[in-house]
Amino acid sequence: MELSARNQLKARVKEITSNDVTSEVVLDIGGQEMCSVITTGSLQRLGLKVGDDVSAIIKATSVMIMK
């Protein structure tokens, strides 16, 4: 699948916490963790499980930088 988003990061699913409506998916991206909250329906449709290799696609209206 091709996407126009350029902010695509290769990741591995580290942890999943679900309830009836939402699922929190913790990703390992080169030793750094990122968390994504998706619907539990999407989690099931994608068949996500711990250890899966995925792509994290970041779409944001702003990026903050702190020094």
C-alpha atoms as a printed R data frame, in Angstrom:
   type eleno elety resid chain resno       x      y      z
1  ATOM     1    CA   MET     A     1   0.000  0.000  0.000
2  ATOM     2    CA   GLU     A     2   1.325  3.440 -0.917
3  ATOM     3    CA   LEU     A     3   0.652  6.474  1.279
4  ATOM     4    CA   SER     A     4   1.471 10.141  0.859
5  ATOM     5    CA   ALA     A     5   2.556 10.424  4.515
6  ATOM     6    CA   ARG     A     6   6.325 10.744  4.789
7  ATOM     7    CA   ASN     A     7   6.575 10.195  8.526
8  ATOM     8    CA   GLN     A     8   6.566  6.400  8.470
9  ATOM     9    CA   LEU     A     9   8.564  4.559 11.126
10 ATOM    10    CA   LYS     A    10   9.246  0.829 11.268
11 ATOM    11    CA   ALA     A    11   8.163 -0.543 14.642
12 ATOM    12    CA   ARG     A    12   7.430 -3.704 16.592
13 ATOM    13    CA   VAL     A    13   4.334 -4.139 18.775
14 ATOM    14    CA   LYS     A    14   5.583 -4.332 22.370
15 ATOM    15    CA   GLU     A    15   2.379 -4.300 24.418
16 ATOM    16    CA   ILE     A    16  -1.396 -4.145 23.888
17 ATOM    17    CA   THR     A    17  -4.008 -3.098 26.448
18 ATOM    18    CA   SER     A    18  -7.643 -3.304 25.314
19 ATOM    19    CA   ASN     A    19 -11.164 -2.653 26.489
20 ATOM    20    CA   ASP     A    20 -14.453 -2.907 24.575
21 ATOM    21    CA   VAL     A    21 -13.928  0.366 22.702
22 ATOM    22    CA   THR     A    22 -10.247  1.326 22.541
23 ATOM    23    CA   SER     A    23  -6.865 -0.356 22.524
24 ATOM    24    CA   GLU     A    24  -3.536  1.135 23.546
25 ATOM    25    CA   VAL     A    25  -0.717 -0.229 21.410
26 ATOM    26    CA   VAL     A    26   2.845  0.382 22.634
27 ATOM    27    CA   LEU     A    27   5.406  0.308 19.842
28 ATOM    28    CA   ASP     A    28   9.165 -0.179 20.006
29 ATOM    29    CA   ILE     A    29  10.864  2.041 17.449
30 ATOM    30    CA   GLY     A    30  14.606  1.485 17.604
31 ATOM    31    CA   GLY     A    31  14.597  1.223 21.395
32 ATOM    32    CA   GLN     A    32  12.215  4.162 21.883
33 ATOM    33    CA   GLU     A    33   8.576  3.638 22.843
34 ATOM    34    CA   MET     A    34   5.602  5.246 21.132
35 ATOM    35    CA   CYS     A    35   1.976  4.730 22.104
36 ATOM    36    CA   SER     A    36  -0.974  4.667 19.728
37 ATOM    37    CA   VAL     A    37  -4.629  4.513 20.745
38 ATOM    38    CA   ILE     A    38  -6.858  2.850 18.153
39 ATOM    39    CA   THR     A    39 -10.306  1.308 18.254
40 ATOM    40    CA   THR     A    40 -10.489 -2.287 19.404
41 ATOM    41    CA   GLY     A    41 -12.331 -3.022 16.156
42 ATOM    42    CA   SER     A    42  -9.304 -1.801 14.189
43 ATOM    43    CA   LEU     A    43  -6.992 -3.878 16.381
44 ATOM    44    CA   GLN     A    44  -9.042 -6.983 15.609
45 ATOM    45    CA   ARG     A    45  -9.411 -6.170 11.897
46 ATOM    46    CA   LEU     A    46  -5.629 -5.779 11.580
47 ATOM    47    CA   GLY     A    47  -5.043 -8.914 13.643
48 ATOM    48    CA   LEU     A    48  -2.378 -7.115 15.695
49 ATOM    49    CA   LYS     A    49  -0.491 -9.054 18.329
50 ATOM    50    CA   VAL     A    50   2.616 -8.516 20.438
51 ATOM    51    CA   GLY     A    51   5.753 -9.063 18.351
52 ATOM    52    CA   ASP     A    52   4.225 -7.993 15.026
53 ATOM    53    CA   ASP     A    53   6.296 -5.760 12.761
54 ATOM    54    CA   VAL     A    54   4.277 -2.705 11.750
55 ATOM    55    CA   SER     A    55   4.692  0.802 10.376
56 ATOM    56    CA   ALA     A    56   3.800  3.790 12.543
57 ATOM    57    CA   ILE     A    57   2.484  6.593 10.351
58 ATOM    58    CA   ILE     A    58   2.535  9.967 12.048
59 ATOM    59    CA   LYS     A    59   0.145 12.664 10.891
60 ATOM    60    CA   ALA     A    60   0.292 15.795 12.995
61 ATOM    61    CA   THR     A    61  -0.728 19.399 12.546
62 ATOM    62    CA   SER     A    62   2.218 20.577 14.616
63 ATOM    63    CA   VAL     A    63   5.536 19.269 15.897
64 ATOM    64    CA   MET     A    64   7.029 20.853 19.005
65 ATOM    65    CA   ILE     A    65  10.783 20.984 19.595
66 ATOM    66    CA   MET     A    66  12.291 21.592 23.013
67 ATOM    67    CA   LYS     A    67  15.900 22.159 23.874
